[in-house]
Amino acid sequence: MEIIGLIVAGIIIGLLGKFVAPGARDNTPIWLTILCGIGGVLIGYYVAGALGVDSTDGIDWLRWIISIIVAAALVVAASTITGRNNRAVR
């Protein structure tokens, strides 16, 4: 995977991961969301390979869905770890 392709896919997957993550009203910085997206692409690629998802001639939809799910989990984890949720404790 080329570095430019990884960055572009990371941006897109990170934003999609943030969109599907529960509690989308968090204040996680965009750079952290992009890093989570890049991590989601990398980890999703290897998880899909471990699950036996073979490369196809067209778009590998299952691999991308796994990457979005992993990125969403990473966005939630980053939001939790950094404590940037804007939910007020009452």
N, C-alpha and C positions, 0 to 999 in steps of 0.2 A: 504494500500500500504506500503510495507516495505521500510525502509530508503535506503537500498542498491539499490533496484529496482528503487526508485525515483531518486537517484543520477545518475545511469546508464541511465535511460530514459531521465533525464534532460540534460545530456551531449549530447546524440544523438539528442534529440529534439532541444536543443539550437543550435547545429551545423547545423541542417536542417533548423531551423528558420533563422539563419544567411545567409544560402545559398539562401533561397527564398526571403529574405528581399531585397527591392530595395536599390541600392547603396552599393553593397557588398564589396566595397573597403574601408570600414571604419576601423579605428584602435581601435575598441572596444576590451578591454582586454578579454582574454579567460575566466577568472574567472567570469566576468560580463555576458558573453555569456552563461556560464553554469548556473548561477543564473537565467537568463532570461528563460533558458530551463526548469529549475525546476519549476519556476513560471508558465510557459506555460503549463506544465504537470498538475500542481495542478488546475490552473484556467480552463484549457480545460476540465479536468475531471468534474468539477462542472457545467460548461456551457453546456457540452453534457448531463449531467444528467437533467439540467433544461429544455433542449430542448426535452427531452423524449427519448434520445438514451438509449435503454436497453442493458444490458450486454448480450453478446452472448457466446456460447461455444467456439468459435474460437477467432481469432483476431478481435478486435473492431476497424475496419478501420476508421469509421466516427469519433470516439472519438480521434484517433491519428491524423487525419487530422485537427480537431479543435485545438488540442494541438499544432500542427506545426504552424497554422495560428496565434494563440495567442502568441506563442514564437517569431514568426517573428515580430509581432507588438511590443512586449516587447524589442526585439533587436533594432528595429528602434527607439523606445522611449529612450532607454538607450544611443544610439549613439547621438541622438539629445540633450538629457539632459546633457550628459557629454561633448558635443562639440568636439568629437574626429573624426569628419569627416575630411578627408584630401583634400576636395575640396577647391581649392583656390578661393577667392573672387576677381573678376576682375572688 
